[in-house]
Amino acid sequence: MTTRLMTVALVSLAVMSWHSAWAQEEAPGKQIPEGQINAQQAQLANLLYGKKYLDPYMVNFLKNMSDMDYDYEGDAFITDANPTRLCISNLRYNISDYETNILGPFVTLRLDEALPSIMGLEDGFYWSELSNIQRNNNQVSFWYSPYNQTPGTIWLSSADEAAQVEQGMRYLAENCKGLW
């Protein structure tokens, strides 16, 4: 009789554990680790500031210039990656270093004379829109949903710094999904 009682107790315990686990999975709403998301956004802001950056928009713009046989040179650098809200940060960059021969082979034009010096998305950079994050030595490339055809690339000071940025981007991309 005690074996039978013990078996019933074990089966009951297993059913209650299964039901409890199922109820937790089905519980409405996602637990949002706000503190960790905020900390990760702040860490990325510090790591990204001043780094060379090629935005997907600029990749397309510069490709079009090349297709029209315009030469260009220069780099863009991140001037602001500070958080604006949970899961949204600025990602602004300065293009004043770019020059092109758009006016002819002997006359150069700075891109910031034709475009604003500081570029970036007006609403901010939504971390939930990141996908396909890849690291190669000190570079981190990623796809951002408004520009899915073209990756953006950030050049970091070292491979270790790039690993931190990749890890931070992956964390935000995963934990910010569904928030915005």
SVG drawing of the C-alpha trace seen along z (x, -y; Angstrom):
<svg xmlns="http://www.w3.org/2000/svg" viewBox="-2 -73 45 75">
<polyline fill="none" stroke="black" stroke-width="0.4" points="0.0,0.0 2.8,-2.5 4.3,-1.8 1.0,-2.5 0.6,-5.7 4.2,-6.7 3.6,-6.1 0.4,-8.2 2.2,-11.0 5.1,-11.0 2.7,-11.0 0.7,-13.9 3.9,-15.8 5.1,-15.3 1.7,-16.5 1.8,-19.6 5.3,-20.4 4.4,-20.0 1.3,-22.2 3.3,-24.8 6.0,-24.9 3.3,-25.1 1.5,-27.9 4.8,-29.9 5.4,-29.5 1.9,-30.5 1.8,-33.5 0.9,-36.7 3.5,-39.3 7.2,-39.0 9.5,-39.7 11.5,-42.7 15.0,-43.0 14.9,-46.8 17.9,-47.3 20.1,-45.0 18.8,-46.5 19.6,-50.0 23.0,-48.9 23.7,-47.3 22.6,-50.3 24.9,-52.6 27.8,-50.2 27.4,-50.2 27.1,-54.0 30.5,-54.2 32.1,-51.5 30.7,-53.0 31.5,-56.7 34.2,-57.9 34.4,-54.6 34.4,-54.5 31.0,-53.5 29.5,-52.8 25.8,-53.1 23.6,-51.1 22.3,-54.3 25.8,-55.6 26.8,-52.2 24.1,-52.6 24.8,-56.3 28.5,-55.7 27.8,-52.7 25.6,-55.0 28.4,-57.5 30.8,-54.8 28.4,-53.6 28.3,-57.1 32.1,-57.1 32.6,-59.6 35.6,-59.0 35.3,-59.6 37.4,-59.2 36.9,-59.7 35.3,-58.0 32.3,-58.6 32.6,-58.4 29.9,-57.8 29.2,-61.0 26.2,-59.8 25.0,-56.3 23.3,-57.3 20.0,-55.6 16.8,-57.7 14.3,-55.1 14.3,-51.5 15.6,-49.6 16.1,-52.7 19.4,-54.7 20.8,-57.4 23.2,-56.2 24.4,-59.5 27.6,-59.8 29.6,-62.7 30.3,-62.6 32.4,-65.8 35.5,-63.8 34.1,-62.5 35.2,-64.3 34.2,-63.5 35.1,-64.8 31.4,-65.2 32.1,-68.6 34.8,-67.3 38.3,-65.9 39.9,-69.1 37.2,-70.3 36.4,-68.4 33.2,-68.7 32.8,-67.7 29.7,-65.5 28.6,-67.6 28.2,-70.6 25.5,-68.6 24.2,-66.6 23.9,-67.3 27.3,-66.8 25.6,-64.6 23.5,-61.8 21.4,-59.1 17.8,-57.9 15.4,-60.6 13.4,-58.3 16.5,-56.6 18.0,-53.2 15.6,-50.4 17.8,-47.5 14.9,-45.1 15.4,-45.7 18.9,-44.2 19.6,-40.8 22.4,-38.8 25.1,-40.3 28.6,-39.2 32.1,-39.9 35.4,-39.6 38.4,-40.7 37.8,-44.3 34.7,-44.8 31.1,-44.2 28.6,-44.1 24.8,-43.9 21.6,-44.2 19.0,-46.7 15.4,-46.0 14.8,-49.2 17.9,-48.4 17.8,-44.6 19.7,-44.4 22.8,-46.2 24.8,-45.7 26.2,-48.5 29.7,-48.1 31.5,-49.4 35.3,-49.3 36.4,-48.9 39.8,-49.4 40.4,-45.6 39.0,-42.2 38.1,-42.1 36.2,-45.3 34.4,-44.0 33.4,-40.9 31.9,-43.1 29.9,-45.1 28.7,-41.9 27.6,-40.4 25.8,-43.6 24.1,-43.9 22.9,-40.3 21.6,-40.8 19.6,-43.9 18.3,-42.4 17.0,-39.4 15.7,-41.1 14.1,-44.1 12.1,-42.0 8.4,-42.8 8.9,-45.9 8.8,-48.4"/>
</svg>
